[in-house]
Amino acid sequence: MWYVYVLRSLKSERLYTSSTNDLERRLAEHNAGKSTYTSQTGPYQLVYHEEWPTQLEARRRERFLKSGKGREFVRSVLGH
């Protein structure tokens, strides 16, 4: 199973979207500062995720969520 997820920085309120096959491990890595892009703005809170059967489908969904329409979707789901 693959996951597309959205994190919210507890410092800056910025959202971060990505995908992984191990959601718990990846969240722990983000919060431990082991991810270059997110290391300066942690800790993070998981605010949204979806499950996908294949990596290809998850990456396609991740790409959509990073687009303009996808960001609108995430904001609507999160109530922003």
C-alpha positions in Angstrom: 0.0 0.0 0.0 1.2 3.5 -0.8 0.2 6.7 0.9 -0.1 10.3 -0.2 0.0 12.6 2.8 -0.1 16.2 3.8 1.7 17.5 6.8 1.3 20.9 8.6 4.3 22.5 10.2 3.5 23.4 13.8 6.0 26.2 13.5 5.1 27.9 10.3 1.6 26.4 9.5 3.0 25.6 6.0 1.7 22.4 4.3 4.0 19.7 2.9 2.7 17.0 0.5 4.5 13.8 -0.4 4.1 10.0 -0.8 5.5 7.0 0.9 5.0 3.2 1.4 5.5 3.6 5.2 3.6 6.5 6.6 4.5 6.1 10.3 8.2 5.9 9.5 8.1 8.9 7.1 6.3 11.1 9.7 8.9 10.1 12.3 11.7 11.0 9.8 10.2 14.4 9.2 9.8 15.1 12.9 13.4 14.0 13.6 14.7 16.4 11.0 16.0 13.7 8.6 14.3 15.2 5.6 16.3 18.0 4.0 13.3 20.0 2.8 11.4 19.8 6.1 14.2 19.8 8.7 14.0 23.5 9.6 10.3 23.8 10.0 9.3 20.8 12.1 7.6 19.4 14.1 4.9 18.3 11.8 1.4 17.0 12.2 -0.3 14.7 9.8 -3.4 16.5 8.6 -4.5 14.4 5.6 -3.7 11.1 3.9 -5.0 8.8 1.2 -4.1 5.1 0.4 -3.3 3.9 -3.1 -2.5 0.4 -4.3 0.5 1.2 -6.4 3.4 3.7 -6.3 2.5 5.0 -9.7 -1.1 5.9 -8.6 0.2 7.5 -5.4 2.7 9.6 -7.4 0.1 10.7 -9.8 -2.2 11.8 -6.9 0.7 13.5 -5.2 1.4 15.5 -8.4 -2.2 16.5 -8.6 -2.3 17.6 -5.0 0.7 19.8 -5.7 -1.1 21.5 -8.6 -3.3 24.6 -8.2 -6.5 22.6 -8.3 -5.0 20.0 -5.9 -4.0 22.7 -3.4 -7.6 24.1 -3.6 -8.9 20.5 -2.8 -6.5 20.1 0.2 -7.5 23.5 1.6 -11.2 22.7 1.2 -10.8 19.3 2.9 -8.9 21.0 5.8 -11.4 23.9 6.0 -9.1 26.7 4.9 
